Amino acid sequence: MFGLFKSRKAQEAEEELALLEQQREAEEEKLRAMLPRSERVNSYKEAHVSTDAGYSLRGIVVDHSNSGLRIRFQSYETLPDYVNINVPGLRIRGTARIVWRDHTEFGLELVE
């Protein structure tokens, strides 16, 4: 009920923010369409992720490619830009950069 009496400036600001968000999403979609992507292999392997600060957690590798992998966690996680990764089932061990995140899923690029 209180939203009925918003000022005109507040409404215009909300509309402008929504428009900017739509433009950003459209630009990201164009970029994704242009970038080549390695062929992904479906997998369901346990992964151990740790940070330099000592925080560690377990996740599941949903799919992977030569350049990276997608990991799903049980809960919403906040991780730094670089993490240490160990996936014994796929013989992957090393450092990875977080490329994208979506609630409980993360896209990781393997760093050599």
Protein Blocks (a to p, Z undefined) as FASTA:
>chain_A
ZZmmccfklmmmmmmmmmmmmmmmmmmmmmmmmpccddddddddddddddfkopacdddd
fbdcfkbccdddfbdcdddfbdcdddfknopacddddfbdchjaccddddZZ
